[in-house]
Amino acid sequence: MKNMTFTTENLTEFKKLYEKNSHNPTATFKFEGRLFLVGYAKYLIQHLENQFKAGTKEYKEIRGQHGH
């Protein structure tokens, strides 16, 4: 599995998909060919926002699952 890199730009898109599905924390959604659990996405967003506030330009994430 290739690493996934989050940037401030694609984090914005990721957050939009999360918000569309946030009513169901056990649901999944597909982002850039990978499946993410809504409940996990919530914490991933918080973590990434903290990384970006700290000055990180991009962040590699490998936990998302490949979609079919």
N, C-alpha and C positions, 0 to 999 in steps of 0.2 A: 504494500500500500504506500503510495506517495504521501509525503507530508503535505498538509494544507497550510497555506499562509494566509493569515488574516491581516488586512490593512484597515485603516479607518474607513475607507470607501466600502469594502465588501462587508465590514462589520455593520454598516448602516443597512445594507440589504438583508443581512442575516437577522438583524433585530426586527425588521419589518415582517419577515416570515415567522419569527418567534411570536410577535404580537398577534398575528392572525390566528395562531394556534394556542395561545397561552391559556385559554379557557380549559384545556385538557392536558394536564401535566404528564399523562402517560402516552400521549400521542407522539408521533414522529413526523418530521418534515424533511424534505430533501433540499439540500443546499450544495451547489457545485458538485453534484453527483454523489453526495454522501447523505446518509440518513442521520438525523440528530433527534434524540429524545427531548421533548419540550422541557421536561424537568431539569435535564442536564444543561440545556441551552441557556436557561436562566442564569446559572452560576458561571457558565463560560462567558457570557456577555459581561457580567460583573467583573470577572477576572481580566478580560481583555481591555475593558474600559480603564481599569486600574493600571494596566501595563502601558496603555497609550498615554494616560495622564503622567506617567513617570518618564515619558520621553521616548518610549520604544516606537520605532517607525512601523514595524511589522512583527507578527508573532506567529510562529509555526505551531500548528495543532494537528495531532495525528489520531485523535480518538474517534472522529466521525467514521461511520461505517460506509462502505461503498454501497451505492444503490444498485438495483438490478434493472 
